[in-house]
C-alpha cells in the first residue's frame, strides 16, 4: 500500500482539502484514514462534493465526506474541542452523522481553549498597525504556553481527568487575565471543564501506538495545514505560524511506525496569501479580478491577496522541505480562462537579479527576519504567460500527478503516476527537521 503526505508549498489556501478529498473519494487506492499532523482549528480546507455539499474542514480530515474514511489527530495537532463539536454539527447537517465515531485523538495533543484564543486576540490587537495576521483562534498562544509551561499545559488526555483539568484550566485562565486584564472571552473554568470532559467521554482518546495500527490497516493520507512559506522556522518571520508546515512532523510519525510515504506538494496555478507579509508577485488588479468564493477579508487575518506564479518562492519551499515526489496543481480553470497570468523566475533586489533564496538552519529567526526585510523590497522579474503545469514541472523538477480545474471532486484529473519512481525533486535530504 502507498501512504501519502499532502503539503501546501505556498502560503496556504492552495487546495489541500480538495486534493485529500479526491485521494479518498477517487484516488488510486481506497484510503483507510486521514491523519492531521500540524496546525489546529485555524485550518480552512474547503471541499465541494459533486452533489453540491460544501464543508470547510478545520480539524476533521478532508476525506470525511467519503464513507468509512477515518480521522486521526496526532500529537502534533492542536485540538480545540469546542470548535471540533461545531464542525461535527455541520457535518451532521450535511448527512455525515458518524464523524465522531470515525475519529481518534492522541492523548498527548495540546488543547486549545477559550483562554488561548482570548490571549491571542488581545496580543494581536496590542500590535496595532504591526499585526502579524493571526487567525484569531489561539494557535500561537497554545504553542507558546506549552513551551513556556510544559507541565501546566492542558492536553487531550486531561479531558478524562476532571480534577487535573480544572487545575490546569484555572492556572491558564489566571495567567491570561494577569497579562491581559481586559481580555474578552474568558468563561468560568467550570464551564470549560464541563464541556471538555463531555468531549473526552465522546471521542476515542488513544496513545501514540495507535497510528501504527492505522498504517497497517490500509493506505493513509497525512493532511498538512497552512503552507511551507508560513513555516515557523523557514517562513518569512514574523509573518509566520507557530507550526511546522513541512513534511517533518508526518515523517516523524511514519518513522516511529516503521513506514514511509510519498510526498505530494500542492500549488495553485497562481499565488495567493491571506494576511500581511512579503508577497513579491502580488498584483492588486488580480486581487480585484479574482475573488475567491471560500476566502476573503478576515477580521484577524486581513485581506486575501492574489499574485502571479512565483517560481522563486516555490523553489525555496521545495528546498526547505527536502524535495517532493509529485505535484498537485489546482485552479487551472482560472489560468485557462484568463490567459494573462505571468510567471516570475527571478527577483530584483537592490539592483541585483536573484533567482534563488538561501535556505538556512532551523531556529535562526533573526536570519529569517533579515530575509523578510529583503523580500519586502524585492521586485518580480516577469516572463510572458505560460502553461503553469509546464512551468512548474520544469522549474521544480517534479511531475504533476493531479490537475484540478474546479472545486468539485470530479473536477480533478490524474496527470500521471501518483507513485513516480526515481529520486525526489529538490535537495537530496530533509531540511529543518526538529
C-alpha angles and dihedrals in degrees: 000000000000123000118198136203117209116203132169111233094199136050094301131269092081094127108272091150096054090047092051090047091053093048089053097041103036109001125131092267133031106260116227100192146353117227120203111210109174144018124026142224092339091077116109109191109170120210125183116191122212089252090059099257112144128195131171105219116212107158106356114080114265090239092069094105087066108083115248098015109130130212124220120189106206127209089266091063121094105224122210106189095192093052091044092055090050090050091050090053092055091049090051090052087056090054099264099123100160101058093119091046089058094047130098124179128198109238091222093061111116118247122236110211138184087261092059089048093050092049093048093051093046091050093050092049089052090057090066112183090000094068117155096213101257119189088226092234099112096249097134092045091052091055095041092051093047090052095045096041107022094164093049100043111110117236134192093261089060089068085077094052107063096183094051091041092053091052094048095046092046092053091047093050092048092052093048094050091046090057097035109025092176097046113140124222103041104136124191113286092238091060091055093044091054094048095044095047089051087053091050090053093049102048131058107253109198141177129252092266091067093081093063089060092051090052091051093048096061147308113326129200117210108210118205127203131225116351142292092248088062094050115142093235105027103028124101099279132250091019093068142099131256090243140088101243098179127088091272101101093045092050091048089056092046093049091051088055094044093245139121135209143199115253115230118188118202123209137165121236084247134020131268136177130189112213136354129329139083115328108164098184096043112141117191089203091059091047088056095043100042110051113177116228092212100037132051144132112331125197090231106026096040126208128007105232130199132202145158126286108289111202092174092061093042092050088052090051090049092053092046092055095046094242142306137241099218145353134236112203119199136188092037088145088066092051090048095050098045106040093188101086109125131214124231117203097162144023131220111226121174090342094308129111112239121188100166132043118217117249114217135189120287115264101032098116093164087061091049092049090052088052089051091055090052092049092051087064096041123114123203121245103214134205124200120277113291140175102283093211093055092043093051095045093049096044100039097034095225130115120248103241098176132032123194121200098174146000100273127088093246091054090077124096124189108237100195142319111341091210102047118188125235135047123327121263111255130025122357097245142030120278132212098009118166 
